[in-house]
Amino acid sequence: MKSWPRRLLWSAAPLAIAASLLVAPAGRAMAQAIAEQLATCKKEGGGLSTRIAACTWIIDKAKHNEDIRIEAHLHRGVLHERAGDKEAAIKDYSDVIALDAGNALAHFNRGNVHDQQGDHDRAIADYTQAIKIDATDADVFNNRGQTYEYKGEYTLAITDYTESIRLNPKNAGAFFNRGSAYEQLGEHDRAIADYSESIRLDASDPEVFNSRGQAYDYVGNHDLAIADYNQSIRLSRDNPRSYFNRGVAHANKDDYKAAVADFDEAIRLDPRDADAYLSRGAMHEELGNAAAARADYAKALEILPEHEDARESLARLGN
């Protein structure tokens, strides 16, 4: 449940435009043109290229109105992100910061793009600067926590998620993320508690049920794990990991036939998952079907030649 909040501030620009309509006719004409282009720039549902062009026109023409240029750069940055041009988005957010170093939103949005690009250190630097400017935004702490988690710095991630939750106790995503970090640290009971609170706040996300199921399975509550995987599958029937995980839970209960059925479905949905073939092979082996087990181990090796578990399993059965 990785979230990328995209928020825009459009506070001062309408007032600035309204005031400029009181000047001479030439100035009023330019102000009216800027107002029209700004409306196009901001119009949800409009074509990206048209909106980007309108934002660009404002940036070029409103040379003496920094507030409006900042607004246009912020919006164009988001539009560039939607269009997949992350470098252009970063440049827009950087231009905002050059005009207004205290703009927390520009640092936040630029941090998001850096994070999407895998540049986690720069992302953390931007999120940290945004927090220095405005430490009341739960989303910034949540996103910095996610970035720390990607870097394996789980304790720092938990600290940020906890602050995000303090600022917004109804944020299901922050509870989910903190649960994930706790699970990485082996604190499965705390993970289960956070996943449960996330579900209480929003029971529509299949990934939360899938993750809580894994935590339940780890602590030996296989029936609760299966119940969570069942719900995850009800919410999203095309997620191979939920079937795979349910197969593991069935295997942990020694219900090998049920496990094979789940691994079958996981493979149907993702035919390139070497672990699913390996796991199904192990179930066939438990059921005494050496030929089917051998075929699955061989397929796992075909997909992932460096898969040592598959190689050892195949060697044990013989070629």
RAFEN-V825938 format. One line per field, one symbol per residue. ss: DSSP state (a for helix, b for strand, c for the rest). phi: phi as a letter, one per 20 degrees, with the letter a starting at -180 (. if undefined). psi: psi as a letter, one per 20 degrees, with the letter a starting at -180 (. if undefined). A space follows every 50 residues. Layout:
ss=???
phi=???
psi=???
//
This chain:
ss=ccccccccccccaaaaaaaaccccaaaaaaaaaaaaaaaaaacccccaaa aaaaaaaaaaaccccaaaaaaaaaaaaaaaaacccaaaaaaaaaaaaaac cccaaaaaaaaaaaaacccaaaaaaaaaaaaaaccccaaaaaaaaaaaaa cccaaaaaaaaaaaaaaccccaaaaaaaaaaaaacccaaaaaaaaaaaaa accccaaaaaaaaaaaaacccaaaaaaaaaaaaaaccccaaaaaaaaaaa aacccaaaaaaaaaaaaaaccccaaaaaaaaaaaaacccaaaaaaaaaaa aaaccccaaaaaaaaaacc
phi=.edcgcdcdceeggfffgfffeeggfffffffffgfffffgeffnfffff ffffffgfgfeefdcffffggfffffgfffffeneffffgffffffffeb feeffffffffgfgffeneffffffffffffffbedefffffffgffgfg enefffffgffffffffbfdeffffgffgffgffenefffffffffffff fbedefffffffgfffffeneffffffffgfgfgfbedeffffgffffff ffemeffffgfffgfffffbfdeffffgffgfffffendffffgffffff fffcgeffffffffffenf
psi=moqmpoqqplghghghgghiiiargghhggghgggghhhghiopirqghg gghggggghhhlhjnhghggggggghgghhghijnhghgggghhhghhhn ijnhhgggghggggghijmhghggggggghhhgojjohhggghhghghgh ijmhghghgghghghhhnijnhhhggghgggghhjjmhghgggghhhghh hokiohhgggghgggghhjjmhghgggghghghhhnikohhggghhgggg hhjkmhghggghhghghghnijohhgggghghghghjjnhghgghgghhg hggnhjohggghghhhhq.
//
